[in-house]
Amino acid sequence: MKHWWMVLIGMMVGIAIADQPSETFAFETEAELSLSLFQECEEVVSRAERWLSQHPRAKDDTTTEALPLATLAIDAIARGGQPVVVEAAWLEALATVSKTLCAADSPLRERFTSFDQALAAGGFPTVEAHPIEVAFYSLYLLPQQHSGKLPEDWRTQIALQLVNTQRYDAKGGYWKAPQNHTLSPIALEQPQSLDATVWAVYVLREIMHENPSLKIIQSQEQPLRDDTPTP
């Protein structure tokens, strides 16, 4: 199943979204992107992939904090490949962080309220936000997707916000944390363009339903290596 790994995460996040669809970032419902926007998203992701290929991540094997571990999973997924190798602990951290940030008492609640207002007015594409805020806002919206409370174009607005905020340089496309005092403390703690970029790509890939298959390993395992001699 294409999104089996999302079902795994969704099961771990189930407490936060009880009685709702369990797939995390499962955007494939009745509302889809227009062809032109889909193609634009593809171009944006392609530029970001080129940028990411020039910006490797220095992995900190000593960190035990949930958000940095979750970002390792997002980083691996954003870079693509078939399959993507991720540690089980990273996915567990992603589920933990998702449950915390999308709960009723989420530390992002104030930001979500302002996002709701912009979304209802059709103005989310112009909102200044860190991609990590956009990512968790998307997850926060999922339980409401069949409630009739969301604009029909909510996925389009989210995609446009990320498309509009991509920056460019000679190495490709990337995202930066806005210089905005209204950012949540969580976003302010993620100032690196690398973190912003992998979260942005992750959301765009989910909206486009383009997710790589995953190879989940335990922390002590090493990815399998092909030792077949080259002819």
CYANA upper distance limits for C-alpha pairs under 8 A (distance plus 0.5 A):
  2 LYS  CA    211 ASN  CA      7.99
  2 LYS  CA    213 SER  CA      7.70
  3 HIS  CA      7 VAL  CA      7.19
  3 HIS  CA     23 GLU  CA      8.46
  3 HIS  CA    211 ASN  CA      7.84
  3 HIS  CA    213 SER  CA      8.49
  4 TRP  CA      8 LEU  CA      7.09
  5 TRP  CA      9 ILE  CA      6.99
  5 TRP  CA    213 SER  CA      8.40
  5 TRP  CA    214 LEU  CA      7.66
  6 MET  CA     10 GLY  CA      6.37
  6 MET  CA     23 GLU  CA      5.73
  6 MET  CA     24 THR  CA      5.79
  6 MET  CA     25 PHE  CA      8.04
  6 MET  CA     26 ALA  CA      8.17
  7 VAL  CA     11 MET  CA      6.59
  7 VAL  CA     22 SER  CA      6.64
  7 VAL  CA     23 GLU  CA      5.28
  7 VAL  CA     24 THR  CA      7.38
  8 LEU  CA     12 MET  CA      7.19
  8 LEU  CA     23 GLU  CA      8.38
  9 ILE  CA     13 VAL  CA      6.75
  9 ILE  CA     23 GLU  CA      7.73
  9 ILE  CA     24 THR  CA      6.92
  9 ILE  CA     91 LEU  CA      7.30
  9 ILE  CA     92 GLU  CA      7.92
  9 ILE  CA     94 LEU  CA      8.14
  9 ILE  CA     95 ALA  CA      6.16
 10 GLY  CA     14 GLY  CA      6.33
 10 GLY  CA     22 SER  CA      5.03
 10 GLY  CA     23 GLU  CA      5.24
 10 GLY  CA     24 THR  CA      5.58
 10 GLY  CA     95 ALA  CA      7.93
 11 MET  CA     22 SER  CA      6.52
 11 MET  CA     23 GLU  CA      8.23
 12 MET  CA     92 GLU  CA      8.08
 12 MET  CA     95 ALA  CA      6.27
 12 MET  CA     96 THR  CA      8.20
 13 VAL  CA     17 ILE  CA      7.44
 13 VAL  CA     22 SER  CA      8.25
 13 VAL  CA     95 ALA  CA      5.89
 13 VAL  CA     96 THR  CA      7.58
 13 VAL  CA     98 SER  CA      7.26
 13 VAL  CA     99 LYS  CA      5.92
 14 GLY  CA     18 ALA  CA      5.93
 14 GLY  CA     22 SER  CA      6.85
 15 ILE  CA     99 LYS  CA      7.90
 16 ALA  CA     99 LYS  CA      5.91
 16 ALA  CA    102 CYS  CA      7.41
 16 ALA  CA    103 ALA  CA      6.29
 17 ILE  CA     21 PRO  CA      8.42
 17 ILE  CA     22 SER  CA      8.11
 17 ILE  CA    143 PRO  CA      7.00
 20 GLN  CA    143 PRO  CA      6.15
 21 PRO  CA    143 PRO  CA      7.60
 24 THR  CA    139 LEU  CA      7.18
 25 PHE  CA    138 SER  CA      7.50
 25 PHE  CA    139 LEU  CA      6.27
 25 PHE  CA    142 LEU  CA      7.78
 25 PHE  CA    203 VAL  CA      8.19
 25 PHE  CA    206 GLU  CA      6.80
 25 PHE  CA    207 ILE  CA      8.37
 26 ALA  CA    142 LEU  CA      8.26
 26 ALA  CA    206 GLU  CA      7.52
 26 ALA  CA    207 ILE  CA      8.44
 27 PHE  CA    155 ARG  CA      8.23
 27 PHE  CA    206 GLU  CA      7.11
 27 PHE  CA    207 ILE  CA      6.08
 27 PHE  CA    209 HIS  CA      7.86
 28 GLU  CA     32 GLU  CA      7.81
 28 GLU  CA    207 ILE  CA      8.01
 28 GLU  CA    209 HIS  CA      7.44
 31 ALA  CA    152 GLU  CA      7.27
 31 ALA  CA    153 ASP  CA      7.74
 31 ALA  CA    155 ARG  CA      8.17
 32 GLU  CA    155 ARG  CA      8.02
 32 GLU  CA    156 THR  CA      8.31
 33 LEU  CA     37 LEU  CA      6.69
 33 LEU  CA     38 PHE  CA      6.33
 33 LEU  CA    155 ARG  CA      7.82
 33 LEU  CA    156 THR  CA      6.45
 33 LEU  CA    208 MET  CA      8.26
 34 SER  CA     38 PHE  CA      6.55
 35 LEU  CA     39 GLN  CA      6.67
 36 SER  CA     40 GLU  CA      6.75
 37 LEU  CA     41 CYS  CA      6.58
 37 LEU  CA    156 THR  CA      8.50
 37 LEU  CA    160 LEU  CA      8.49
 38 PHE  CA     42 GLU  CA      6.76
 38 PHE  CA    208 MET  CA      7.38
 39 GLN  CA     43 GLU  CA      6.90
 40 GLU  CA     44 VAL  CA      6.74
 40 GLU  CA    163 VAL  CA      8.21
 41 CYS  CA     45 VAL  CA      6.60
 41 CYS  CA    159 ALA  CA      7.91
 41 CYS  CA    163 VAL  CA      7.15
 41 CYS  CA    204 LEU  CA      7.38
 41 CYS  CA    208 MET  CA      8.42
 42 GLU  CA     46 SER  CA      6.58
 43 GLU  CA     47 ARG  CA      6.74
 44 VAL  CA     48 ALA  CA      6.78
 44 VAL  CA    163 VAL  CA      7.07
 44 VAL  CA    166 GLN  CA      8.02
 44 VAL  CA    173 GLY  CA      7.49
 45 VAL  CA     49 GLU  CA      6.59
 45 VAL  CA    201 VAL  CA      6.57
 45 VAL  CA    204 LEU  CA      7.91
 45 VAL  CA    205 ARG  CA      8.27
 46 SER  CA     50 ARG  CA      6.94
 47 ARG  CA     51 TRP  CA      6.89
 47 ARG  CA    172 GLY  CA      5.20
 47 ARG  CA    173 GLY  CA      5.20
 47 ARG  CA    174 TYR  CA      8.27
 48 ALA  CA     52 LEU  CA      6.53
 48 ALA  CA    172 GLY  CA      6.38
 48 ALA  CA    173 GLY  CA      4.98
 48 ALA  CA    174 TYR  CA      6.05
 48 ALA  CA    197 THR  CA      7.67
 48 ALA  CA    201 VAL  CA      7.72
 49 GLU  CA     53 SER  CA      6.62
 49 GLU  CA     78 ALA  CA      8.24
 49 GLU  CA     79 ARG  CA      6.82
 49 GLU  CA    172 GLY  CA      8.14
 49 GLU  CA    173 GLY  CA      8.34
 50 ARG  CA     54 GLN  CA      7.35
 50 ARG  CA    171 LYS  CA      6.93
 50 ARG  CA    172 GLY  CA      5.88
 50 ARG  CA    173 GLY  CA      7.90
 51 TRP  CA     55 HIS  CA      7.07
 51 TRP  CA    171 LYS  CA      5.53
 51 TRP  CA    172 GLY  CA      4.99
 51 TRP  CA    173 GLY  CA      6.23
 51 TRP  CA    174 TYR  CA      7.11
 52 LEU  CA     56 PRO  CA      7.26
 52 LEU  CA     79 ARG  CA      7.36
 52 LEU  CA    194 LEU  CA      8.13
 53 SER  CA     79 ARG  CA      8.14
 54 GLN  CA    171 LYS  CA      7.49
 55 HIS  CA    194 LEU  CA      7.94
 57 ARG  CA    194 LEU  CA      8.39
 59 LYS  CA     72 LEU  CA      8.44
 63 THR  CA     68 PRO  CA      7.87
 63 THR  CA     69 LEU  CA      7.88
 64 THR  CA     68 PRO  CA      8.44
 64 THR  CA     69 LEU  CA      7.56
 65 GLU  CA     69 LEU  CA      6.90
 66 ALA  CA     70 ALA  CA      6.49
 66 ALA  CA     93 ALA  CA      5.32
 66 ALA  CA     94 LEU  CA      7.59
 66 ALA  CA     96 THR  CA      7.55
 66 ALA  CA     97 VAL  CA      6.81
 67 LEU  CA     71 THR  CA      6.58
 67 LEU  CA     93 ALA  CA      7.33
 67 LEU  CA     94 LEU  CA      7.63
 67 LEU  CA     97 VAL  CA      6.78
 68 PRO  CA     72 LEU  CA      6.94
 69 LEU  CA     73 ALA  CA      7.36
 69 LEU  CA     89 ALA  CA      7.99
 69 LEU  CA     90 TRP  CA      5.55
 69 LEU  CA     93 ALA  CA      6.47
 69 LEU  CA     94 LEU  CA      7.88
 70 ALA  CA     74 ILE  CA      6.96
 70 ALA  CA     90 TRP  CA      5.58
 70 ALA  CA     91 LEU  CA      6.90
 70 ALA  CA     92 GLU  CA      8.28
 70 ALA  CA     93 ALA  CA      5.57
 70 ALA  CA     94 LEU  CA      4.83
 70 ALA  CA     97 VAL  CA      7.90
 71 THR  CA     75 ASP  CA      6.36
 71 THR  CA     90 TRP  CA      8.30
 71 THR  CA     94 LEU  CA      8.16
 71 THR  CA    195 ASP  CA      7.70
 71 THR  CA    198 VAL  CA      8.48
 71 THR  CA    199 TRP  CA      8.24
 72 LEU  CA     76 ALA  CA      6.76
 72 LEU  CA     90 TRP  CA      6.99
 73 ALA  CA     77 ILE  CA      6.75
 73 ALA  CA     86 VAL  CA      6.50
 73 ALA  CA     87 GLU  CA      8.00
 73 ALA  CA     90 TRP  CA      5.88
 73 ALA  CA     91 LEU  CA      6.86
 73 ALA  CA     94 LEU  CA      8.04
 74 ILE  CA     78 ALA  CA      6.44
 74 ILE  CA    198 VAL  CA      6.72
 74 ILE  CA    199 TRP  CA      6.86
 74 ILE  CA    202 TYR  CA      6.99
 75 ASP  CA     79 ARG  CA      6.80
 75 ASP  CA    195 ASP  CA      8.21
 75 ASP  CA    198 VAL  CA      5.74
 75 ASP  CA    199 TRP  CA      7.98
 76 ALA  CA     80 GLY  CA      7.18
 76 ALA  CA     84 VAL  CA      6.91
 76 ALA  CA     85 VAL  CA      7.59
 76 ALA  CA     86 VAL  CA      7.26
 77 ILE  CA     84 VAL  CA      6.81
 77 ILE  CA    202 TYR  CA      7.33
 77 ILE  CA    211 ASN  CA      8.22
 77 ILE  CA    212 PRO  CA      7.51
 78 ALA  CA    198 VAL  CA      5.88
 78 ALA  CA    199 TRP  CA      8.02
 78 ALA  CA    201 VAL  CA      6.12
 78 ALA  CA    202 TYR  CA      5.80
 79 ARG  CA    198 VAL  CA      8.23
 80 GLY  CA     84 VAL  CA      6.78
 80 GLY  CA    212 PRO  CA      6.67
 81 GLY  CA    212 PRO  CA      7.26
 82 GLN  CA    212 PRO  CA      6.70
 82 GLN  CA    213 SER  CA      6.76
 82 GLN  CA    214 LEU  CA      8.02
 83 PRO  CA    212 PRO  CA      6.84
 83 PRO  CA    213 SER  CA      5.50
 83 PRO  CA    214 LEU  CA      5.55
 83 PRO  CA    215 LYS  CA      6.40
 84 VAL  CA    212 PRO  CA      7.06
 84 VAL  CA    213 SER  CA      6.74
 84 VAL  CA    214 LEU  CA      5.17
 84 VAL  CA    215 LYS  CA      6.33
 85 VAL  CA    214 LEU  CA      6.38
 85 VAL  CA    215 LYS  CA      5.23
 85 VAL  CA    216 ILE  CA      6.51
 85 VAL  CA    217 ILE  CA      7.65
 85 VAL  CA    223 PRO  CA      7.46
 86 VAL  CA     90 TRP  CA      7.38
 86 VAL  CA     91 LEU  CA      8.16
 86 VAL  CA    214 LEU  CA      7.37
 86 VAL  CA    215 LYS  CA      6.73
 86 VAL  CA    216 ILE  CA      5.59
 86 VAL  CA    217 ILE  CA      6.74
 87 GLU  CA     91 LEU  CA      7.41
 87 GLU  CA    216 ILE  CA      5.98
 87 GLU  CA    217 ILE  CA      5.34
 87 GLU  CA    218 GLN  CA      5.99
 87 GLU  CA    219 SER  CA      6.22
 88 ALA  CA     92 GLU  CA      6.76
 88 ALA  CA    216 ILE  CA      6.19
 88 ALA  CA    217 ILE  CA      6.29
 88 ALA  CA    218 GLN  CA      6.04
 88 ALA  CA    219 SER  CA      7.57
 89 ALA  CA     93 ALA  CA      6.59
 89 ALA  CA    218 GLN  CA      7.75
 89 ALA  CA    219 SER  CA      7.43
 90 TRP  CA     94 LEU  CA      6.72
 91 LEU  CA     95 ALA  CA      6.75
 92 GLU  CA     96 THR  CA      6.74
 93 ALA  CA     97 VAL  CA      6.57
 94 LEU  CA     98 SER  CA      6.49
 95 ALA  CA     99 LYS  CA      6.64
 96 THR  CA    100 THR  CA      6.85
 97 VAL  CA    101 LEU  CA      6.54
 98 SER  CA    102 CYS  CA      6.39
 98 SER  CA    136 PHE  CA      7.46
 98 SER  CA    139 LEU  CA      8.26
 99 LYS  CA    103 ALA  CA      6.49
100 THR  CA    106 SER  CA      6.63
101 LEU  CA    106 SER  CA      5.25
101 LEU  CA    107 PRO  CA      6.79
101 LEU  CA    108 LEU  CA      6.81
101 LEU  CA    136 PHE  CA      7.38
102 CYS  CA    106 SER  CA      6.12
102 CYS  CA    108 LEU  CA      8.28
102 CYS  CA    136 PHE  CA      7.34
102 CYS  CA    137 TYR  CA      8.20
102 CYS  CA    139 LEU  CA      7.64
102 CYS  CA    140 TYR  CA      5.79
104 ALA  CA    109 ARG  CA      8.17
105 ASP  CA    109 ARG  CA      7.31
107 PRO  CA    184 SER  CA      8.33
108 LEU  CA    112 PHE  CA      6.58
108 LEU  CA    133 GLU  CA      8.22
108 LEU  CA    184 SER  CA      6.96
109 ARG  CA    113 THR  CA      6.72
110 GLU  CA    114 SER  CA      7.10
111 ARG  CA    115 PHE  CA      6.63
111 ARG  CA    183 LEU  CA      8.09
111 ARG  CA    184 SER  CA      7.36
112 PHE  CA    116 ASP  CA      6.51
112 PHE  CA    137 TYR  CA      6.93
113 THR  CA    117 GLN  CA      6.99
114 SER  CA    118 ALA  CA      6.89
115 PHE  CA    119 LEU  CA      6.48
115 PHE  CA    124 PHE  CA      7.27
115 PHE  CA    127 VAL  CA      8.19
116 ASP  CA    120 ALA  CA      6.60
117 GLN  CA    121 ALA  CA      6.84
118 ALA  CA    122 GLY  CA      6.64
118 ALA  CA    123 GLY  CA      5.26
118 ALA  CA    124 PHE  CA      5.45
118 ALA  CA    127 VAL  CA      7.84
119 LEU  CA    123 GLY  CA      6.20
119 LEU  CA    124 PHE  CA      5.41
119 LEU  CA    151 PRO  CA      7.82
119 LEU  CA    154 TRP  CA      7.36
119 LEU  CA    157 GLN  CA      7.85
120 ALA  CA    150 LEU  CA      7.81
120 ALA  CA    151 PRO  CA      6.90
122 GLY  CA    157 GLN  CA      7.77
123 GLY  CA    127 VAL  CA      7.40
123 GLY  CA    157 GLN  CA      8.21
124 PHE  CA    157 GLN  CA      6.25
124 PHE  CA    158 ILE  CA      7.31
124 PHE  CA    161 GLN  CA      6.94
125 PRO  CA    157 GLN  CA      5.85
125 PRO  CA    158 ILE  CA      7.00
125 PRO  CA    159 ALA  CA      8.29
125 PRO  CA    160 LEU  CA      5.73
125 PRO  CA    161 GLN  CA      4.30
125 PRO  CA    162 LEU  CA      8.08
125 PRO  CA    164 ASN  CA      7.61
126 THR  CA    161 GLN  CA      6.74
126 THR  CA    164 ASN  CA      8.34
127 VAL  CA    161 GLN  CA      7.49
128 GLU  CA    178 PRO  CA      6.97
128 GLU  CA    180 ASN  CA      7.96
129 ALA  CA    133 GLU  CA      6.83
129 ALA  CA    134 VAL  CA      7.23
129 ALA  CA    177 ALA  CA      7.92
129 ALA  CA    178 PRO  CA      7.07
129 ALA  CA    183 LEU  CA      7.18
130 HIS  CA    134 VAL  CA      7.03
130 HIS  CA    176 LYS  CA      8.07
130 HIS  CA    177 ALA  CA      5.77
130 HIS  CA    178 PRO  CA      7.05
130 HIS  CA    183 LEU  CA      7.82
130 HIS  CA    187 ALA  CA      6.50
130 HIS  CA    196 ALA  CA      7.16
131 PRO  CA    135 ALA  CA      6.50
131 PRO  CA    162 LEU  CA      7.88
131 PRO  CA    175 TRP  CA      8.38
131 PRO  CA    177 ALA  CA      8.28
131 PRO  CA    196 ALA  CA      5.99
131 PRO  CA    197 THR  CA      7.96
131 PRO  CA    199 TRP  CA      6.19
131 PRO  CA    200 ALA  CA      5.61
132 ILE  CA    136 PHE  CA      6.84
132 ILE  CA    187 ALA  CA      7.21
132 ILE  CA    196 ALA  CA      7.14
132 ILE  CA    199 TRP  CA      6.20
132 ILE  CA    200 ALA  CA      7.81
133 GLU  CA    137 TYR  CA      6.44
133 GLU  CA    184 SER  CA      8.50
133 GLU  CA    187 ALA  CA      7.27
134 VAL  CA    138 SER  CA      6.60
134 VAL  CA    158 ILE  CA      7.88
134 VAL  CA    200 ALA  CA      8.48
135 ALA  CA    139 LEU  CA      7.08
135 ALA  CA    199 TRP  CA      7.27
135 ALA  CA    200 ALA  CA      7.87
135 ALA  CA    203 VAL  CA      6.49
136 PHE  CA    140 TYR  CA      6.53
137 TYR  CA    141 LEU  CA      6.72
138 SER  CA    142 LEU  CA      7.06
138 SER  CA    158 ILE  CA      8.33
141 LEU  CA    145 GLN  CA      6.94
144 GLN  CA    148 GLY  CA      8.06
144 GLN  CA    149 LYS  CA      7.37
144 GLN  CA    150 LEU  CA      7.51
145 GLN  CA    149 LYS  CA      8.13
145 GLN  CA    150 LEU  CA      7.00
150 LEU  CA    154 TRP  CA      7.23
153 ASP  CA    157 GLN  CA      6.69
154 TRP  CA    158 ILE  CA      6.80
155 ARG  CA    159 ALA  CA      6.67
155 ARG  CA    207 ILE  CA      7.59
156 THR  CA    160 LEU  CA      6.57
157 GLN  CA    161 GLN  CA      6.67
158 ILE  CA    162 LEU  CA      7.09
159 ALA  CA    163 VAL  CA      6.64
159 ALA  CA    204 LEU  CA      6.92
159 ALA  CA    207 ILE  CA      7.88
160 LEU  CA    164 ASN  CA      6.31
161 GLN  CA    165 THR  CA      6.84
162 LEU  CA    166 GLN  CA      6.93
162 LEU  CA    200 ALA  CA      7.07
162 LEU  CA    204 LEU  CA      8.25
165 THR  CA    175 TRP  CA      7.18
166 GLN  CA    173 GLY  CA      6.72
166 GLN  CA    174 TYR  CA      6.07
166 GLN  CA    175 TRP  CA      5.56
166 GLN  CA    176 LYS  CA      8.41
167 ARG  CA    173 GLY  CA      6.00
167 ARG  CA    174 TYR  CA      5.75
167 ARG  CA    175 TRP  CA      6.21
167 ARG  CA    176 LYS  CA      8.05
168 TYR  CA    172 GLY  CA      6.21
168 TYR  CA    173 GLY  CA      4.98
168 TYR  CA    174 TYR  CA      6.80
169 ASP  CA    173 GLY  CA      6.96
174 TYR  CA    193 SER  CA      7.28
174 TYR  CA    194 LEU  CA      8.19
174 TYR  CA    196 ALA  CA      8.29
174 TYR  CA    197 THR  CA      5.83
175 TRP  CA    193 SER  CA      6.15
175 TRP  CA    194 LEU  CA      8.26
175 TRP  CA    196 ALA  CA      6.00
175 TRP  CA    197 THR  CA      5.45
175 TRP  CA    200 ALA  CA      7.95
176 LYS  CA    191 PRO  CA      7.95
176 LYS  CA    192 GLN  CA      7.59
176 LYS  CA    193 SER  CA      5.28
176 LYS  CA    196 ALA  CA      6.45
176 LYS  CA    197 THR  CA      7.91
177 ALA  CA    187 ALA  CA      8.08
177 ALA  CA    188 LEU  CA      8.20
177 ALA  CA    190 GLN  CA      8.06
177 ALA  CA    191 PRO  CA      6.20
177 ALA  CA    192 GLN  CA      7.78
177 ALA  CA    193 SER  CA      7.32
177 ALA  CA    196 ALA  CA      7.01
178 PRO  CA    183 LEU  CA      8.46
183 LEU  CA    187 ALA  CA      6.52
183 LEU  CA    188 LEU  CA      6.85
184 SER  CA    188 LEU  CA      6.77
185 PRO  CA    189 GLU  CA      6.71
186 ILE  CA    190 GLN  CA      7.36
187 ALA  CA    191 PRO  CA      7.80
190 GLN  CA    195 ASP  CA      7.07
190 GLN  CA    196 ALA  CA      7.90
191 PRO  CA    195 ASP  CA      8.03
191 PRO  CA    196 ALA  CA      8.14
192 GLN  CA    196 ALA  CA      7.00
193 SER  CA    197 THR  CA      6.40
194 LEU  CA    198 VAL  CA      6.82
195 ASP  CA    199 TRP  CA      6.86
196 ALA  CA    200 ALA  CA      6.69
197 THR  CA    201 VAL  CA      6.66
198 VAL  CA    202 TYR  CA      6.56
199 TRP  CA    203 VAL  CA      6.89
200 ALA  CA    204 LEU  CA      6.81
201 VAL  CA    205 ARG  CA      6.52
202 TYR  CA    206 GLU  CA      6.80
203 VAL  CA    207 ILE  CA      6.71
204 LEU  CA    208 MET  CA      6.70
205 ARG  CA    209 HIS  CA      6.40
205 ARG  CA    210 GLU  CA      5.48
205 ARG  CA    211 ASN  CA      6.71
206 GLU  CA    210 GLU  CA      6.58
206 GLU  CA    211 ASN  CA      7.01
217 ILE  CA    221 GLU  CA      6.55
217 ILE  CA    222 GLN  CA      8.05
217 ILE  CA    223 PRO  CA      8.00
